[in-house]
Amino acid sequence: MVWEPFPAACTTQNRLSILKSCRLVDVFSPNHLGMTTLFEDSPSESFQPDRLETYALTFNKVTGSSGNGIVIVRAGEHGSLTTQHAANNVLLPSYYDSSVTKVVDSTGGGNTYLGGFIEG
């Protein structure tokens, strides 16, 4: 089972209940803003991969029935972070044609990525 939490539900007040619910899923996949707002009431505007990794590992410990689940943080134009156990963290950049100088709209990219991950 894969869970993409509703972004508006990703608040510090809901973190504990979301952590408990992660035991029931195999893959937990918030976007980077949702993951950040689970830990910070006033998140920074800048992309902070080190913080995301720390936050993802907190969820990784409880995701899946035995803590053996996967956390995928979809980060739009910044790519994605995938964690499974502390030793298997993969931060992938976004993929687009090298002739493109700026990502204009990444809408749907994370959902497409997650669908491909599930299929693979």
Buried (B, 14 or more C-beta within 10 A) or exposed (E): EBBBBEEEBBBEEBBEEBBEBBEEBBBBBBBBBBBBBBBEEEBEEEBBBEBBBEBBBBBBBBBBEEEEBBBBBBBBBBBBBBBBEEEEBEBEEBEEEEEEEEEEEBEEBBEEBBEEBEEE
